[in-house]
């Protein structure tokens, strides 16, 4: 049956997926009902709430973190199917968290999607350099968020990670 992954105490301001368990293949976490788990990282609580409500409405499980440190801790402990994160955050920004996730043995394979008001070609190239599989620009349509994330997860399941990364810079 489903079991909770052992981890450090959950920092204040975070929210866990219910009954998270690893897939038998050692892949990403999903809730007991099989819903993929998405870690939403943003220092603004209203943005996390908008993301959570819309992702859950699409049938996804959601973890929340208010800081880069919390995001790293939860990513290591819970192994989400995807990390949806802001770039501009205090202390550890989105770029630094993505680098640390990529450098960590337990977290290097967790796909990252940036959710940011920063929308320059340089920002997209930096996301691509860091291995991101998607880039959503704020303001975004919250009603499309679940569909977008589900589409990315489906393409990842089909083995399209490298193609998603190339598409960040507009390459086919």
C-alpha positions as CSV (number, residue, x, y, z in Angstrom):
1,X,0.0,0.0,0.0
2,X,0.9,3.7,0.0
3,X,3.4,5.0,2.5
4,X,4.8,8.3,3.4
5,X,8.4,9.0,2.6
6,X,10.5,9.6,5.7
7,X,11.8,13.1,5.8
8,X,12.8,16.0,8.0
9,X,10.0,18.0,9.7
10,X,8.1,20.0,7.2
11,X,9.0,23.7,7.4
12,X,6.2,26.2,8.2
13,X,4.5,27.5,5.0
14,X,4.7,24.2,3.2
15,X,2.1,21.8,2.2
16,X,2.6,18.1,1.4
17,X,1.0,15.8,-1.1
18,X,-1.2,13.2,0.7
19,X,0.3,9.8,1.2
20,X,3.2,10.3,-1.1
21,X,5.0,7.2,-2.2
22,X,7.7,6.5,-4.8
23,X,6.8,4.6,-8.0
24,X,8.1,1.0,-8.0
25,X,10.5,2.0,-10.9
26,X,12.1,4.5,-8.6
27,X,10.5,7.4,-10.5
28,X,8.8,10.5,-9.3
29,X,6.3,10.6,-6.5
30,X,2.6,10.4,-6.9
31,X,-0.3,10.5,-4.4
32,X,-2.0,7.3,-3.3
33,X,-4.6,7.8,-6.0
34,X,-1.8,7.9,-8.6
35,X,-2.0,11.6,-9.3
36,X,1.4,13.1,-10.1
37,X,2.8,15.4,-7.4
38,X,3.9,19.0,-8.3
39,X,6.0,21.1,-6.1
40,X,5.0,24.8,-6.4
41,X,7.7,27.2,-5.2
42,X,6.9,30.9,-4.9
43,X,7.5,33.4,-2.1
44,X,4.1,34.9,-2.7
45,X,1.3,32.9,-1.0
46,X,-1.4,34.1,-3.4
47,X,0.5,32.7,-6.4
48,X,1.0,29.4,-4.6
49,X,-2.7,29.3,-3.8
50,X,-3.7,30.1,-7.4
51,X,-1.3,27.3,-8.7
52,X,-2.5,24.8,-6.1
53,X,-6.2,25.3,-6.7
54,X,-5.8,25.1,-10.5
55,X,-3.4,22.1,-10.4
56,X,-5.7,20.2,-8.0
57,X,-8.7,21.0,-10.2
58,X,-6.8,19.2,-12.9
59,X,-6.3,16.2,-10.7
60,X,-2.7,16.8,-9.7
61,X,-1.4,16.6,-6.1
62,X,0.4,19.7,-4.9
63,X,3.3,20.5,-2.5
64,X,4.0,24.1,-1.7
65,X,7.2,25.8,-0.6
66,X,7.6,29.5,0.2
67,X,11.5,29.6,-0.2
68,X,14.3,28.0,-2.1
69,X,15.5,26.2,1.1
70,X,12.1,24.7,1.6
71,X,11.9,23.7,-2.0
72,X,15.2,21.9,-1.9
73,X,14.2,20.1,1.3
74,X,10.8,19.0,-0.1
75,X,12.2,18.0,-3.4
76,X,14.8,15.7,-1.7
77,X,12.2,14.2,0.7
78,X,9.2,13.9,-1.6
79,X,10.6,13.5,-5.1
80,X,7.8,15.3,-6.9
81,X,7.0,14.6,-10.5
82,X,7.7,18.2,-11.4
83,X,8.9,21.5,-9.8
84,X,7.0,24.7,-10.8
85,X,9.0,27.6,-9.5
86,X,9.5,31.3,-9.5
87,X,12.8,32.9,-10.5
88,X,12.8,36.0,-8.4
89,X,12.9,35.0,-4.8
90,X,14.8,36.2,-1.7
91,X,18.0,34.4,-0.6
92,X,18.0,31.4,-3.0
93,X,16.6,32.5,-6.3
94,X,15.1,30.1,-8.9
95,X,18.3,29.8,-10.8
96,X,20.2,28.8,-7.7
97,X,17.6,26.2,-6.7
98,X,17.6,24.7,-10.2
99,X,21.4,24.4,-10.0
100,X,21.2,22.7,-6.6
101,X,18.5,20.3,-7.8
102,X,20.5,19.5,-10.9
103,X,23.6,18.9,-8.8
104,X,21.9,16.6,-6.2
105,X,21.9,12.9,-6.9
106,X,18.4,12.5,-5.5
107,X,17.0,15.5,-7.3
108,X,18.8,15.8,-10.7
109,X,16.1,14.0,-12.6
110,X,13.2,16.1,-11.3
111,X,11.9,18.2,-14.1
112,X,11.8,22.0,-13.5
113,X,9.4,24.5,-15.0
114,X,10.0,28.2,-14.4
115,X,7.0,30.4,-13.6
116,X,8.3,34.0,-13.8
117,X,7.6,37.6,-14.8
118,X,11.1,37.6,-16.3
119,X,10.5,36.8,-20.0
120,X,13.6,37.9,-21.9
121,X,15.4,35.5,-24.3
122,X,18.3,35.5,-21.9
123,X,16.0,34.2,-19.1
124,X,14.8,31.4,-21.4
125,X,18.4,30.5,-22.3
126,X,19.3,30.5,-18.6
127,X,16.4,28.2,-17.9
128,X,17.5,26.0,-20.8
129,X,21.1,25.9,-19.6
130,X,19.8,24.8,-16.2
131,X,17.8,21.9,-17.7
132,X,14.3,23.3,-17.4
133,X,11.6,21.6,-19.5
134,X,9.2,24.6,-19.5
135,X,8.9,28.3,-18.9
136,X,5.5,30.0,-18.0
137,X,5.4,33.8,-18.0
138,X,3.5,35.8,-15.4
139,X,0.9,36.9,-15.6
140,X,-0.4,33.5,-16.7
141,X,-3.9,32.1,-17.3
142,X,-4.5,30.1,-14.1
143,X,-7.2,28.1,-15.9
144,X,-4.7,26.9,-18.4
145,X,-2.0,26.0,-15.8
146,X,-3.2,22.5,-15.0
147,X,-3.6,21.6,-18.7
148,X,-0.1,23.0,-19.4
149,X,1.5,21.1,-16.6
150,X,-0.4,17.9,-17.5
151,X,0.8,18.3,-21.1
152,X,4.4,18.6,-19.9
153,X,4.1,15.6,-17.7
154,X,2.7,13.5,-20.5
155,X,5.5,14.6,-22.9
156,X,8.0,13.7,-20.1
157,X,6.4,10.3,-19.8
158,X,6.9,9.8,-23.5
159,X,10.6,10.6,-23.2
160,X,10.5,14.1,-24.7
161,X,12.6,15.8,-22.0
162,X,15.4,16.8,-24.4
163,X,12.9,18.1,-27.0
164,X,11.2,20.2,-24.3
165,X,14.5,21.7,-23.3
166,X,15.3,22.6,-26.9
167,X,11.9,24.2,-27.4
168,X,12.7,26.7,-24.6
169,X,14.9,28.6,-27.0
170,X,12.5,28.2,-29.9
171,X,14.3,25.3,-31.5
172,X,12.2,22.5,-33.0
